[in-house]
Amino acid sequence: MKIDGTRRQDRATELVLAYYAAFNRSDRAAMLALLTDDVAHDLNQGAREIGREAFTAFLQRMDASYSEQLRDIVVMVSPDGRRAAAEYVVHGTYHHSDAGLPEASGQTYVLPGGAFFEIEDERIARVSNYYNLQDWIAQVGG
């Protein structure tokens, strides 16, 4: 199959990969530009937050406590380009304590994770993130 960017599935794949490339560059503005204004963000084992402003606040909370890179990213997209899923491995450092979680002291962790996406008008309308919180807690010494 040739990926030429003309099919919805190709464009959706490129969109998700661009989102993760921006994440790995710590380019939060580029990440946010790929989202709809009313993006739904499902936090791992948490509530749903709505809107780009809430997503910005989430990124700020994460950046205050964690430094992460995603590797081995695999993206799967429905033929119509409206749904996508990604699997990856998080390589991170926990550098500042996050409320309700173990104390941070620069612990490193390697954790498989995944996300589901809804795509509307070539923007990400929903991100639902999943990882094993108990595995992460065990790795950082909780």
C-alpha positions as CSV (number, residue, x, y, z in Angstrom):
1,M,0.0,0.0,0.0
2,K,1.2,3.4,-0.8
3,I,0.6,6.1,1.7
4,D,0.2,9.3,-0.2
5,G,-1.8,11.5,2.1
6,T,-4.9,11.5,-0.1
7,R,-6.9,8.9,1.9
8,R,-8.6,9.8,5.2
9,Q,-6.9,6.9,6.8
10,D,-3.5,8.2,5.7
11,R,-4.2,11.7,6.9
12,A,-5.4,10.4,10.3
13,T,-2.3,8.3,10.7
14,E,-0.2,11.4,9.9
15,L,-2.2,13.5,12.3
16,V,-1.6,11.1,15.2
17,L,2.1,10.7,14.4
18,A,2.4,14.5,14.2
19,Y,0.7,14.7,17.7
20,Y,3.3,12.3,19.1
21,A,6.2,13.9,17.4
22,A,5.2,17.3,18.9
23,F,4.9,15.5,22.3
24,N,8.4,14.1,22.0
25,R,9.8,17.6,21.1
26,S,7.9,19.1,24.1
27,D,6.2,21.4,21.5
28,R,3.0,21.9,23.4
29,A,1.8,24.6,21.0
30,A,2.1,22.2,18.1
31,M,0.2,19.5,20.0
32,L,-2.6,21.9,20.9
33,A,-2.9,23.1,17.3
34,L,-3.9,19.5,16.3
35,L,-6.9,19.4,18.7
36,T,-10.4,20.6,18.2
37,D,-11.5,23.5,20.5
38,D,-13.8,21.2,22.3
39,V,-11.5,18.2,22.5
40,A,-12.5,15.5,25.0
41,H,-9.6,14.2,27.1
42,D,-10.1,11.0,29.0
43,L,-7.5,10.8,31.8
44,N,-6.1,7.4,32.7
45,Q,-8.3,6.1,35.5
46,G,-9.8,9.6,35.8
47,A,-12.4,12.0,34.6
48,R,-13.1,13.4,31.2
49,E,-11.9,16.9,30.6
50,I,-13.4,19.0,27.8
51,G,-11.7,21.8,25.8
52,R,-8.3,22.9,24.7
53,E,-7.9,25.1,27.8
54,A,-8.4,22.0,30.1
55,F,-5.9,20.1,27.9
56,T,-3.4,22.9,28.3
57,A,-3.7,22.8,32.0
58,F,-3.2,19.0,32.0
59,L,0.0,19.4,30.0
60,Q,1.2,22.0,32.4
61,R,0.5,19.6,35.4
62,M,2.3,16.8,33.6
63,D,5.3,18.9,32.6
64,A,5.7,20.1,36.2
65,S,6.2,16.5,37.4
66,Y,7.3,14.3,34.5
67,S,9.8,14.3,31.6
68,E,8.7,11.7,29.1
69,Q,9.5,10.4,25.6
70,L,7.3,7.9,23.7
71,R,9.0,5.2,21.7
72,D,8.0,2.2,19.6
73,I,4.8,4.1,18.5
74,V,2.4,2.0,16.5
75,V,-0.7,3.7,15.0
76,M,-3.8,1.9,13.7
77,V,-6.6,3.8,12.0
78,S,-10.1,2.9,10.8
79,P,-10.6,2.9,7.0
80,D,-12.8,6.0,7.2
81,G,-10.1,7.9,9.3
82,R,-12.5,8.8,12.1
83,R,-11.0,6.5,14.8
84,A,-7.4,5.8,15.6
85,A,-5.5,3.9,18.3
86,A,-1.8,4.1,19.2
87,E,0.4,1.8,21.3
88,Y,3.7,3.0,22.6
89,V,6.3,2.7,25.4
90,V,6.8,5.6,27.8
91,H,10.3,6.3,28.9
92,G,10.1,8.8,31.7
93,T,11.5,10.5,34.8
94,Y,9.4,11.5,37.7
95,H,11.1,14.7,38.9
96,H,8.5,16.5,41.0
97,S,5.8,14.9,43.3
98,D,2.3,14.8,41.8
99,A,-0.6,15.1,44.2
100,G,-1.9,11.7,45.5
101,L,1.1,9.8,44.1
102,P,4.4,8.6,45.6
103,E,7.1,11.1,46.4
104,A,9.3,12.0,43.4
105,S,13.1,11.8,43.6
106,G,14.1,11.5,39.9
107,Q,12.9,7.9,39.5
108,T,12.9,6.6,35.9
109,Y,10.3,4.3,34.5
110,V,9.5,2.4,31.3
111,L,5.8,1.7,30.8
112,P,3.7,0.5,28.0
113,G,0.7,2.6,27.2
114,G,-1.9,3.4,24.6
115,A,-4.5,5.9,23.4
116,F,-7.7,6.0,21.4
117,F,-8.6,9.0,19.2
118,E,-11.6,10.4,17.5
119,I,-10.9,12.6,14.5
120,E,-13.1,15.3,13.1
121,D,-12.3,17.7,10.3
122,E,-8.6,16.5,10.4
123,R,-8.3,17.5,14.0
124,I,-8.2,15.3,17.2
125,A,-11.6,15.5,18.9
126,R,-10.9,12.9,21.6
127,V,-7.9,11.4,23.3
128,S,-8.3,8.6,25.8
129,N,-5.1,7.5,27.4
130,Y,-4.4,4.2,29.1
131,Y,-1.6,2.7,31.1
132,N,-1.1,0.5,34.1
133,L,-1.0,2.8,37.1
134,Q,0.0,0.1,39.5
135,D,2.9,-0.9,37.3
136,W,4.0,2.8,37.3
137,I,3.7,3.0,41.1
138,A,5.7,-0.1,41.6
139,Q,8.5,1.3,39.3
140,V,8.8,4.6,41.1
141,G,8.8,2.9,44.5
142,G,5.3,3.5,45.8
